[in-house]
Amino acid sequence: MRALTVVPLQAQSLRVEEVPDPIVGPNELLVDGISLGVCGTDRDIVAGNYGWLPPGKSRMVLGHESLGRVLTAPEGSKFAAGDLVVGIVRRPDPVPCGACARGQWDMCRNGMYVERGIKEIDGYGSTKWVVREDFAVKVDPSLEKVGVLLEPTTVVAKAWDQIERINQRAWFDPRKVLVTGAGPIGLLAALIGKERGLEVHVLDRATGGIKQELVEALGATYHTGTAAAVAKQVKPDIVIEATGAPAVALQAMEVDNPGVIICLTGVSTPGVDTDVDVGGLNRNIVLDNAVVFGSVNANRHHYEQGAAALAKADESWLERLITRRLTLDNALEAFQPGGTDIKVVIDLS
């Protein structure tokens, strides 16, 4: 079979090559790969900045945003040939820690987890792959063109789930959410915000174009400018930061509104200096009973929530999120710098 492979921590090692067909183990599905989404984590791995090789291997199959069709399933499985499935990314550590033992491997305490296409286990960037059925999620058949968006949707499904849990600390009736960043994570966060009946505001630096069109198609409000200025105007009850830009993340944390909940989902580059009034930041957080928290990855519960959110969404809107599709032969183009894409998808079939 063919696969997109890389050597983690070695730049310019990405290639499409022939690799051995997967061996199907007990309780595993054999899956025909349909499509693979590309995100910033993949680009970091390809640039040589991140990633861990699977033990005993010289290369790793890249890719964690999957969509495939079941070819074979174990006898008595809840899956059947023809089902659309997405593979869960993270696997619990072998010890396991208390969180992993309770199915909350997204909150692993000892860092011994593995992740498909990222950390110590091959990913989903191949024409066929296998996955244990307890780490596979069934996708509605109507989502064949857009089901590859499930994994990024799980990231924001978890963020919203955590926000809801924090909501329960006291009376809280949120009305407005500000999302900073109109990339895939930000737009999907806005989608779920609208599905929850909130007034949604999205900030991005792009003026006009597809991002603004997608935000407005949701019935949300699109903003440009600084996060500080927009937050002062909107007075959000919830902020979801999805850029990872240090200056934007800082301004998100500085939102001054009683009871505000601020979720950071963007991963920042360390070592970037910013001017921080620590005293003012601390004062606002304390006096506002504010919460600032980070959120990454997802467990099965969030995959199920994400699948439900996609099933409720306007499929044509989701299709517009995918701004470029490439064949596996042209997959390396997805990792070239620049461009104005929202989501690039590689068609594996």
C-alpha positions as CSV (number, residue, x, y, z in Angstrom):
1,M,0.0,0.0,0.0
2,R,1.0,3.7,-0.3
3,A,1.6,6.0,2.6
4,L,2.8,9.4,3.5
5,T,5.8,8.9,5.7
6,V,8.3,11.1,7.6
7,V,11.2,10.9,10.0
8,P,10.2,13.0,13.1
9,L,12.8,15.7,14.1
10,Q,14.3,15.5,10.6
11,A,13.3,18.2,8.2
12,Q,12.7,17.5,4.5
13,S,12.1,13.8,5.2
14,L,8.5,13.7,4.0
15,R,7.7,11.4,1.1
16,V,5.0,9.2,-0.4
17,E,6.2,5.6,-0.6
18,E,5.2,1.9,-0.7
19,V,5.0,0.3,2.8
20,P,3.8,-3.1,3.9
21,D,0.1,-3.7,4.1
22,P,-1.2,-3.6,7.7
23,I,-1.6,-6.8,9.6
24,V,-5.0,-7.1,11.2
25,G,-4.9,-8.1,14.8
26,P,-7.6,-9.3,17.2
27,N,-10.5,-6.8,17.7
28,E,-9.2,-4.7,14.9
29,L,-10.9,-3.1,11.9
30,L,-9.3,-3.1,8.5
31,V,-10.1,0.3,7.0
32,D,-9.8,1.6,3.4
33,G,-8.5,5.2,3.8
34,I,-10.7,7.9,2.2
35,S,-9.1,11.1,3.3
36,L,-6.6,12.7,5.6
37,G,-6.7,16.3,7.0
38,V,-3.6,18.3,7.5
39,C,-3.1,20.6,10.4
40,G,-0.4,22.7,12.1
41,T,0.9,19.7,14.2
42,D,1.5,17.8,10.9
43,R,3.4,20.7,9.5
44,D,5.5,21.0,12.7
45,I,6.4,17.3,12.4
46,V,7.3,17.7,8.7
47,A,9.4,20.8,9.5
48,G,11.4,18.6,12.0
49,N,10.2,20.4,15.1
50,Y,8.1,17.7,16.7
51,G,7.2,14.0,16.8
52,W,8.5,10.7,18.1
53,L,9.3,7.6,15.9
54,P,7.5,4.4,16.6
55,P,9.9,2.0,18.5
56,G,12.0,-0.1,16.1
57,K,11.0,1.9,13.0
58,S,13.0,4.2,10.8
59,R,10.0,6.2,9.5
60,M,6.5,7.0,10.7
61,V,3.3,7.1,8.8
62,L,2.0,10.7,9.2
63,G,-1.5,11.8,9.8
64,H,-4.1,11.9,12.6
65,E,-7.2,13.6,11.0
66,S,-8.7,10.4,9.5
67,L,-11.7,9.2,7.6
68,G,-12.1,5.7,6.2
69,R,-14.5,2.9,5.2
70,V,-14.5,-0.4,7.0
71,L,-13.3,-3.3,4.8
72,T,-13.4,-6.1,7.5
73,A,-14.6,-6.2,11.1
74,P,-14.3,-8.9,13.8
75,E,-17.2,-11.3,14.2
76,G,-19.8,-9.8,16.5
77,S,-18.5,-6.3,16.1
78,K,-20.7,-3.3,16.2
79,F,-19.0,-2.2,13.0
80,A,-19.7,-3.7,9.5
81,A,-18.1,-3.5,6.1
82,G,-19.0,-0.2,4.5
83,D,-19.3,1.8,7.7
84,L,-17.6,5.2,7.7
85,V,-15.2,5.5,10.6
86,V,-12.7,7.9,12.1
87,G,-9.8,6.6,14.2
88,I,-9.2,8.2,17.7
89,V,-5.7,9.8,17.9
90,R,-4.5,9.2,21.4
91,R,-4.0,5.9,23.2
92,P,-3.8,5.6,27.0
93,D,-0.5,4.9,28.6
94,P,0.4,1.3,29.5
95,V,0.6,1.9,33.3
96,P,-2.1,3.5,33.2
97,C,-2.4,6.7,35.1
98,G,-5.7,7.4,36.9
99,A,-7.1,9.6,34.1
100,C,-6.2,7.0,31.3
101,A,-7.6,4.2,33.4
102,R,-11.0,6.1,33.4
103,G,-11.1,6.7,29.6
104,Q,-9.8,10.3,30.0
105,W,-6.5,9.7,28.1
106,D,-6.7,13.3,26.9
107,M,-5.9,14.3,30.4
108,C,-3.0,11.8,30.9
109,R,-0.9,12.6,34.0
110,N,2.4,10.9,33.2
111,G,2.9,11.6,29.5
112,M,3.3,7.9,28.5
113,Y,0.4,8.0,26.1
114,V,1.0,7.5,22.3
115,E,-0.7,9.3,19.4
116,R,-1.4,8.1,15.9
117,G,0.9,9.9,13.4
118,I,2.5,12.0,16.2
119,K,4.0,10.0,19.0
120,E,5.4,6.5,18.8
121,I,2.7,5.0,16.6
122,D,2.0,5.1,12.8
123,G,-0.8,7.5,11.7
124,Y,-3.7,7.3,9.3
125,G,-1.9,8.7,6.2
126,S,-2.1,5.4,4.2
127,T,-4.4,3.8,1.6
128,K,-5.3,1.2,4.2
129,W,-5.0,1.2,8.0
130,V,-6.1,-0.8,11.0
131,V,-7.6,0.4,14.3
132,R,-8.9,-1.4,17.4
133,E,-12.6,-1.2,17.3
134,D,-12.7,0.5,20.7
135,F,-10.7,3.3,19.2
136,A,-12.9,3.8,16.1
137,V,-15.9,6.1,15.9
138,K,-18.7,5.6,13.4
139,V,-19.6,8.6,11.3
140,D,-23.0,9.3,9.7
141,P,-23.0,8.1,6.1
142,S,-24.1,11.6,4.9
143,L,-20.7,12.9,6.0
144,E,-18.5,11.1,3.6
145,K,-17.3,14.4,2.0
146,V,-16.6,16.1,5.4
147,G,-16.2,13.4,8.0
148,V,-12.5,14.1,8.0
149,L,-13.3,17.2,10.0
150,L,-14.3,15.1,13.0
151,E,-10.9,15.1,14.7
152,P,-10.5,19.0,14.8
153,T,-14.2,19.1,15.8
154,T,-13.3,16.9,18.8
155,V,-10.8,19.5,20.0
156,V,-13.5,22.2,20.3
157,A,-16.1,19.7,21.5
158,K,-13.7,19.0,24.4
159,A,-13.2,22.8,25.0
160,W,-17.0,23.3,25.1
161,D,-17.4,20.3,27.4
162,Q,-14.8,21.7,29.8
163,I,-16.5,25.1,29.7
164,E,-19.8,23.5,30.6
165,R,-18.2,21.8,33.6
166,I,-16.7,25.1,34.8
167,N,-20.1,26.7,34.3
168,Q,-21.4,24.5,37.1
169,R,-19.3,26.1,39.8
170,A,-22.0,28.8,40.2
171,W,-25.0,30.3,38.5
172,F,-23.9,31.2,34.9
173,D,-26.1,32.1,32.0
174,P,-23.6,32.8,29.1
175,R,-25.0,34.7,26.1
176,K,-21.9,35.8,24.1
177,V,-18.8,34.0,23.0
178,L,-15.7,35.5,21.3
179,V,-13.6,33.2,19.2
180,T,-10.2,34.5,18.3
181,G,-9.0,33.0,15.0
182,A,-11.0,31.8,12.0
183,G,-9.0,28.8,11.1
184,P,-10.5,25.3,11.3
185,I,-10.5,25.2,15.1
186,G,-12.0,28.7,15.5
187,L,-14.7,28.2,12.8
188,L,-15.7,24.8,14.3
189,A,-15.8,26.4,17.8
190,A,-18.1,29.1,16.4
191,L,-20.3,26.4,14.8
192,I,-20.8,24.7,18.1
193,G,-21.4,28.0,19.8
194,K,-24.2,28.7,17.3
195,E,-25.6,25.2,17.8
196,R,-25.7,26.0,21.5
197,G,-27.8,29.1,20.8
198,L,-25.1,31.7,21.8
199,E,-24.3,35.0,20.2
200,V,-21.1,34.3,18.5
201,H,-18.3,36.8,17.5
202,V,-15.2,35.7,15.6
203,L,-12.0,37.7,15.3
204,D,-9.4,37.2,12.6
205,R,-6.8,39.3,10.8
206,A,-8.2,38.5,7.3
207,T,-10.3,41.2,5.8
208,G,-13.2,39.8,3.8
209,G,-12.9,36.5,1.9
210,I,-13.9,33.0,2.7
211,K,-13.4,33.3,6.4
212,Q,-15.7,36.2,6.8
213,E,-18.2,34.5,4.5
214,L,-18.2,31.4,6.6
215,V,-18.6,33.3,9.9
216,E,-21.5,35.3,8.5
217,A,-23.1,32.2,7.0
218,L,-23.4,30.8,10.5
219,G,-25.2,34.0,11.6
220,A,-22.2,35.1,13.6
221,T,-20.4,38.4,13.6
222,Y,-17.0,38.8,12.0
223,H,-14.4,41.2,13.4
224,T,-10.9,42.4,12.6
225,G,-8.6,44.5,14.7
226,T,-7.2,43.7,18.1
227,A,-8.6,41.1,20.5
228,A,-8.6,43.7,23.3
229,A,-10.7,46.2,21.3
230,V,-13.2,43.6,20.2
231,A,-13.5,42.1,23.7
232,K,-14.2,45.6,25.1
233,Q,-16.9,46.1,22.5
234,V,-18.5,42.6,22.8
235,K,-18.0,41.9,26.5
236,P,-18.0,38.1,26.1
237,D,-19.0,35.6,28.7
238,I,-16.8,33.0,27.1
239,V,-13.6,33.4,25.0
240,I,-12.1,30.6,23.0
241,E,-8.6,31.4,21.8
242,A,-7.7,29.5,18.7
243,T,-4.7,31.3,17.1
244,G,-1.8,30.5,19.4
245,A,-0.4,33.9,18.7
246,P,1.1,35.1,22.0
247,A,-0.2,38.7,21.7
248,V,-3.7,37.5,21.0
249,A,-3.6,34.9,23.7
250,L,-2.5,37.5,26.2
251,Q,-5.3,39.9,25.2
252,A,-7.8,37.0,25.5
253,M,-6.6,36.4,29.1
254,E,-6.9,40.1,29.8
255,V,-10.7,40.2,29.1
256,D,-12.3,42.0,32.0
257,N,-15.8,40.7,32.5
258,P,-17.3,39.2,35.7
259,G,-17.3,35.4,35.6
260,V,-15.6,35.2,32.2
261,I,-14.3,31.8,31.1
262,I,-11.3,31.8,28.8
263,C,-10.2,28.7,27.0
264,L,-6.8,28.5,25.3
265,T,-6.7,26.0,22.4
266,G,-3.9,27.5,20.3
267,V,-0.4,26.2,20.8
268,S,2.1,29.2,21.0
269,T,5.7,29.3,20.0
270,P,7.8,29.7,23.2
271,G,10.4,32.4,23.6
272,V,8.3,35.3,22.2
273,D,8.5,38.4,24.4
274,T,5.4,40.3,25.2
275,D,4.7,43.2,27.5
276,V,2.6,41.8,30.3
277,D,1.2,43.8,33.2
278,V,1.1,40.8,35.6
279,G,-0.4,42.8,38.4
280,G,-3.3,44.0,36.2
281,L,-3.8,40.5,34.7
282,N,-3.9,38.9,38.2
283,R,-6.2,41.6,39.5
284,N,-8.7,41.1,36.7
285,I,-8.8,37.3,37.1
286,V,-9.2,37.4,40.8
287,L,-11.8,40.2,41.0
288,D,-13.8,38.8,38.1
289,N,-13.8,35.2,39.4
290,A,-12.5,34.5,36.0
291,V,-11.1,31.2,34.8
292,V,-8.3,30.7,32.3
293,F,-7.6,27.1,31.2
294,G,-5.9,25.2,28.4
295,S,-7.5,22.4,26.4
296,V,-5.9,19.9,24.0
297,N,-6.8,16.5,22.5
298,A,-10.0,14.6,23.1
299,N,-11.3,11.3,24.4
300,R,-14.1,9.1,23.1
301,H,-16.9,11.2,24.7
302,H,-15.6,14.2,22.7
303,Y,-15.5,12.2,19.5
304,E,-19.1,11.3,20.0
305,Q,-20.0,14.9,20.8
306,G,-18.1,16.1,17.7
307,A,-19.8,13.5,15.4
308,A,-23.2,14.8,16.7
309,A,-22.2,18.4,16.1
310,L,-21.2,17.6,12.5
311,A,-24.4,15.6,11.8
312,K,-26.4,18.7,12.9
313,A,-24.4,21.1,10.8
314,D,-25.1,22.4,7.3
315,E,-23.1,20.0,5.1
316,S,-22.5,22.6,2.4
317,W,-21.0,25.0,5.1
318,L,-18.7,22.2,6.2
319,E,-17.7,21.5,2.6
320,R,-16.6,25.1,2.3
321,L,-14.2,24.7,5.2
322,I,-12.2,22.4,3.0
323,T,-10.6,24.9,0.7
324,R,-8.2,22.5,-1.1
325,R,-8.1,18.8,-1.9
326,L,-5.0,17.0,-3.1
327,T,-4.3,13.5,-4.3
328,L,-1.8,11.4,-2.5
329,D,0.6,11.9,-5.4
330,N,0.5,15.6,-4.7
331,A,0.4,15.4,-0.9
332,L,3.7,17.2,-0.4
333,E,2.1,20.4,-1.7
334,A,0.0,20.5,1.5
335,F,3.1,21.3,3.5
336,Q,4.5,24.1,1.5
337,P,4.6,27.5,3.3
338,G,2.2,30.3,2.7
339,G,-1.2,30.2,1.2
340,T,-4.7,31.2,2.5
341,D,-6.3,27.8,2.9
342,I,-8.5,27.0,5.9
343,K,-8.3,23.2,5.7
344,V,-6.3,21.1,3.2
345,V,-7.4,17.5,2.8
346,I,-5.5,14.7,1.0
347,D,-7.7,12.2,-0.8
348,L,-6.2,8.7,-0.1
349,S,-8.5,6.6,-2.3
